[in-house]
Structures are given as structure tokens and as C-alpha cells.
Amino acid sequence: GIWPVWHHHLGRPRCCEAELAMQGLRQKFAALRTPVELRHMPVELASLQSVRSFAESFMELKLPLHTMILNAGVMALPERRLTEDSFEYQFGVNHLGHFLMANLLLDTLSASGTPADPSRVIALSSSAHQIPSPLLRGDLQDLQSQEYSAWSAYGQSKLANLMFAYELDKRCRDKGLPVTANAVHPGVVSTELARYMSGGGSGSGGGISLPTSLQDLAKPFLSYILKSSEDGAKTTLRLATTADGKLSGRYWQDSRPAASVDFDPAGDLPSPAKGLLPVRPKFTSYDPEVWAELWKESEWLVGLKPEDVK
């Protein structure tokens, strides 16, 4: 079989890193009875044309596609940036690029799965989906984060990942497609994703820029709570390689399904007091109407056509 390996890079080539990673995998796969070929297929998720070119290149291989892990991403860019297609960068890369890729390859996924062994789509979300954002309120009017906050934009993109998985599960069930869809919170993992959490963006977008003295104080605490890359991947790999991946429409954390409960700041108030609040929190991650609205809006934003998905 062939395992395609794709990546997103933020302004720097990653071909050498991909080759090193594949060399390590080849060594681990050497003992397998069935030969495995690894192929690096680069894609830039900040470019819809790059995503379409990737999907076309994969389909030209005429291979089955049993598992798709939507893992690439960026986090908390200190200043608002735009993708090649003029989308807010975090929403464009973390959600729209993955949304288009999964839809373009959905026919291949469906053809590769069976009711007994469905194909699997695994979207990397985050507990950060609970960070207050317009989408968390059920408001789709500012998906592009015009009033930019680094963490609100990140949380909004992670909520979109979660809702994408829930809606994809619903659509596959309705059509009887042998495809499962799940979202994963991997935990706080020590990767380059956190490159903007220290060091010093000078913008006003709400990124974290700690003085060196505070960074030194924080290191022991971070080393205690941070997972290694291997530990952070465990839940994703469990869904990709075991029978748990046959379950669908779940939010997973620490290798088990969890509740994607949106934070309710009024949760501890008595009911009469809640009734006096001018705004009631909305549990958006469980709202099928918002899933469907986000899906429709995402289709329009990426230019998805009926002929793209049969």
C-alpha cells in the first residue's frame, strides 16, 4: 500500500523534514510482511488551488483511501494575516483547507470503505473550541475575524473543525456512506504549533509575548503539562488503527469519547438568576442547525461545486 504524507508549512519549506520523518517510518515498517511505500505529497492549505491540485494528484494514483487525518494547523498568529484566497489565516488553514480536501476526496473515501470496515476521517480540534468567538454564539457573520483576536480566531477555527466532523458524520449516516467522522482534542502537545506563544509578536492581535524572565519561570510548569508528540498522537492513532475508529460523530480526548460542552459562565447560577441575564450562552457545538449553516457557508467560500462530490 501507499501512505501519502502531506503537510502545511508557514512560509518555509518542509520537504527535508518530511523526508526525515519518512526515513524513520521506513525503518519501523521494514519488519512488516506487506511492503509499504511512503510518498511525500506536499500541499499548502492556505491555497485552495494547492488543495485542489493535491486532490487531483492523489486521485490520479487510482488508490483507495481508508483514513484521512486532518492534522495540520496554525495557532494564535499575533497579527491578522490572510491566506492566498483572502481568508483569515487560521480559519482558512485550519478549517477551509481541510474542509475542501475532505470533500474532494469523499467519493474516494466512500468507495474505499465497507459497512464492516468504514473509511475514517479524523479532524484535529482542540478544547480551545470553547474560547469565546462569534461562532460559539452561533453567529456566522464574522468567520473572518475582522475584529481580530489571536485566540478567539484560533478557537473559532477549532470549533469549525469540531462542527465539520459532527456534520460530516450526519451527512454520511443520512446517505448510508461507509465513512466515519470524529474530532480529537490531542491535549497540550509540545510541537511547533505553539511557536507564537513566546518570543514576541509585536502586534495587537492578542498573541502571547512573555518577558524572558517569565518564560523561564513557565518552562518547568509547561514541561509538566505538555505531552510529547507521541503521546499527543495516541488518540488519533487509536481511531485510525483500531475498532474504536468505527464509532462516528464523537469528540475524543485521552483515547475516549468526551463531551464537547461549551463553557457556560452562568452554569453555577441558580435558575431564577439565569433568567435575568440579557444573553444566554448557546451550546453551539451540539446545534445541528449551526453545523449545517457552517457547512453551507464553507461550501460557498471554497467554491465547492456539485460535480466535486458525487
C-alpha positions in Angstrom: 0.0 0.0 0.0 0.9 3.7 -0.3 0.7 6.1 2.6 0.6 9.7 1.3 2.2 12.2 3.7 1.1 15.8 3.3 1.9 18.9 5.3 1.2 22.6 5.7 4.1 25.0 6.1 4.1 28.6 7.2 6.5 30.4 4.9 9.3 27.8 4.8 10.0 24.6 3.0 9.4 21.3 4.9 10.5 18.8 2.3 13.6 17.9 4.2 11.7 17.4 7.5 9.1 15.2 5.6 11.9 13.1 4.2 13.5 12.6 7.6 10.1 11.6 9.0 9.6 9.1 6.2 13.1 7.6 6.8 12.1 6.9 10.4 8.9 5.3 9.3 10.6 3.2 6.7 12.8 1.8 9.4 9.8 0.9 11.5 8.0 -0.6 8.6 10.9 -2.7 7.5 9.8 -5.7 9.6 6.2 -5.7 8.1 5.3 -8.6 5.9 3.5 -6.4 3.4 5.7 -3.7 1.7 4.6 -0.2 2.4 5.5 2.7 0.1 5.6 6.2 1.6 5.1 9.2 -0.8 5.5 12.8 0.1 2.7 14.8 -1.4 3.1 18.5 -0.4 0.1 20.8 -0.1 -0.3 24.4 1.0 -3.6 24.6 3.0 -3.5 28.4 2.7 -4.2 28.0 -1.1 -7.4 26.4 -2.3 -5.7 25.8 -5.7 -3.0 23.8 -4.0 -5.6 21.7 -2.2 -7.4 21.0 -5.5 -4.1 20.1 -7.2 -3.2 17.8 -4.3 -6.6 16.0 -4.5 -6.3 15.6 -8.3 -2.8 14.2 -7.9 -4.0 11.7 -5.3 -7.0 10.6 -7.4 -4.7 10.1 -10.4 -2.9 7.3 -8.4 -6.2 5.3 -8.5 -5.6 4.1 -5.0 -8.1 3.5 -2.1 -8.2 6.0 0.7 -9.0 4.4 4.1 -8.0 7.0 6.6 -7.7 10.8 6.4 -6.2 12.6 9.4 -6.7 16.4 9.2 -3.9 17.4 11.4 -2.1 20.4 10.0 -2.7 23.8 11.5 -1.6 27.2 12.9 -2.3 28.7 16.3 -2.7 32.2 17.7 -1.0 34.3 15.0 -0.2 37.6 16.8 -1.4 39.7 13.8 -4.2 39.1 11.4 -3.0 37.5 8.2 -4.8 36.4 5.1 -4.5 33.3 3.0 -3.8 33.3 -0.7 -7.6 33.4 -1.2 -8.1 36.3 1.3 -9.4 34.3 4.2 -8.4 34.9 7.8 -5.3 32.7 8.1 -6.3 30.5 11.0 -9.8 29.9 9.7 -8.6 29.4 6.1 -5.8 26.9 7.0 -7.3 25.1 10.0 -10.8 24.7 8.6 -11.4 25.7 5.0 -8.3 23.9 3.5 -9.2 20.7 5.4 -12.9 21.1 4.5 -12.2 21.3 0.8 -9.7 18.4 0.9 -12.1 16.1 2.7 -14.9 16.9 0.3 -12.8 16.5 -2.8 -11.7 13.1 -1.6 -15.0 12.0 -0.1 -16.0 9.9 -3.1 -12.7 8.0 -2.8 -13.2 7.5 0.9 -16.7 6.2 0.4 -15.6 3.8 -2.4 -12.8 2.5 -0.1 -14.9 1.7 2.9 -17.4 -1.0 3.7 -20.1 -1.2 6.4 -17.9 -3.6 8.3 -14.8 -1.6 7.9 -15.6 2.1 7.1 -13.1 4.7 5.9 -12.2 7.2 8.6 -11.9 11.0 8.7 -10.3 12.3 11.9 -10.3 16.1 12.4 -7.9 17.5 15.0 -9.9 20.0 17.0 -9.0 21.3 20.5 -10.5 22.2 23.8 -9.8 25.7 22.6 -13.0 25.4 20.7 -14.6 26.7 23.9 -12.8 30.1 23.7 -15.4 32.8 23.2 -15.9 33.6 19.5 -18.7 34.7 17.2 -19.2 31.1 16.0 -19.5 29.9 19.6 -22.5 32.2 19.8 -24.0 30.7 16.7 -23.0 33.8 14.7 -21.5 33.2 11.3 -21.2 36.9 10.4 -17.6 37.2 11.4 -15.9 33.9 10.4 -13.0 36.1 9.0 -12.3 37.7 12.4 -12.4 41.3 11.2 -12.0 42.5 14.8 -9.0 40.3 15.3 -8.1 38.5 18.5 -5.5 35.8 18.1 -7.1 33.3 20.5 -10.7 34.0 19.5 -9.8 33.3 15.9 -8.0 30.1 16.8 -10.9 28.9 19.0 -13.3 29.7 16.2 -11.3 27.6 13.7 -11.1 24.7 16.2 -14.9 24.9 16.8 -15.3 24.8 13.0 -13.2 21.6 12.9 -15.4 20.0 15.5 -18.7 21.0 13.8 -17.3 19.8 10.5 -16.8 16.3 12.0 -20.3 16.3 13.5 -21.9 17.4 10.3 -19.9 15.1 8.1 -21.0 12.2 10.3 -24.6 13.2 10.0 -24.4 13.5 6.2 -22.6 10.1 5.8 -25.2 8.5 8.0 -28.1 10.1 6.1 -26.7 8.8 2.8 -25.6 5.5 4.1 -21.9 6.1 3.2 -19.3 3.8 4.8 -17.3 6.7 6.3 -16.9 7.6 9.9 -16.0 11.1 11.1 -14.6 12.1 14.5 -12.9 15.1 16.1 -10.0 14.8 18.5 -8.6 17.0 21.3 -5.0 15.8 21.4 -4.1 17.7 24.6 -1.5 20.3 25.1 1.3 19.0 22.9 4.9 20.1 22.6 5.1 21.0 18.8 5.9 23.9 16.6 2.2 24.8 16.7 2.9 27.0 19.8 5.6 29.0 18.1 3.7 32.2 18.7 3.2 31.7 22.4 6.6 33.0 23.3 9.1 35.3 21.7 7.3 38.3 20.9 4.9 39.2 18.3 4.6 43.0 18.4 1.1 43.1 17.0 -2.1 43.9 18.9 -3.9 40.7 18.0 -3.8 39.1 21.4 -0.9 36.7 20.9 1.2 35.8 23.9 4.5 37.5 24.3 6.1 36.9 27.7 9.2 38.6 29.1 12.2 36.2 29.1 12.1 36.0 33.0 8.5 34.8 32.9 9.2 32.4 30.1 12.0 30.9 32.3 9.6 30.6 35.2 6.9 29.0 33.0 9.2 26.3 31.5 9.0 23.8 34.4 5.2 24.1 34.6 4.9 23.7 30.8 7.2 20.7 30.8 4.8 19.1 33.4 1.6 19.6 31.5 2.9 19.3 27.9 2.5 16.0 26.1 5.2 14.7 23.8 4.3 14.4 20.1 4.0 10.6 20.5 1.6 10.9 23.5 -0.4 13.7 21.7 -0.9 11.4 18.7 -2.2 8.4 20.7 -5.9 9.2 20.4 -5.7 10.0 16.7 -3.8 6.8 16.0 -6.3 4.8 18.1 -9.1 6.0 15.9 -7.1 5.4 12.7 -6.0 1.8 13.6 -8.4 0.1 16.0 -12.1 -0.8 16.1 -12.8 2.4 18.0 -12.5 4.2 14.7 -15.7 2.5 13.6 -17.5 4.7 16.0 -18.6 8.0 14.5 -19.7 11.5 15.3 -17.8 11.7 18.6 -15.4 14.2 20.2 -12.4 12.3 21.6 -10.0 13.1 24.4 -7.4 10.9 26.1 -8.4 7.9 24.0 -12.1 8.0 24.9 -15.2 9.9 23.8 -15.8 13.1 25.7 -18.4 15.8 25.9 -17.7 18.9 23.7 -19.6 21.0 26.2 -19.3 24.7 25.5 -18.3 26.7 28.6 -21.2 28.3 30.4 -20.1 31.2 32.5 -23.5 31.2 34.2 -23.5 27.5 34.9 -23.3 27.9 38.7 -26.0 30.5 39.0 -29.5 29.4 40.2 -32.2 29.2 37.5 -34.0 32.4 38.5 -30.7 34.4 38.2 -30.0 32.9 34.8 -33.4 34.1 33.6 -32.3 37.7 34.4 -29.2 37.6 32.2 -29.6 39.6 29.0 -27.7 37.0 26.9 -27.9 33.2 27.4 -25.0 31.1 26.4 -25.6 28.8 23.4 -24.2 25.3 23.3 -23.2 25.7 19.7 -21.1 22.5 19.3 -24.3 20.5 19.7 -26.5 22.6 17.4 -27.2 20.8 14.1 -28.6 23.9 12.6 -25.3 25.7 13.1 -23.4 22.7 11.7 -25.5 22.9 8.6 -25.1 26.6 8.2 -21.4 26.5 8.6 -21.2 23.6 6.1 -23.2 25.6 3.5 -21.1 28.8 4.2 -17.9 26.8 3.8 -19.0 25.3 0.5 -19.6 28.8 -0.8 -16.3 30.1 0.5 -14.2 27.3 -1.1 -16.2 27.2 -4.3 -17.3 23.6 -3.9 -19.4 22.6 -6.9 -22.0 19.7 -7.1 -19.7 17.8 -9.5 -16.9 17.9 -7.0 -18.7 15.4 -4.8 -20.9 12.8 -6.3 
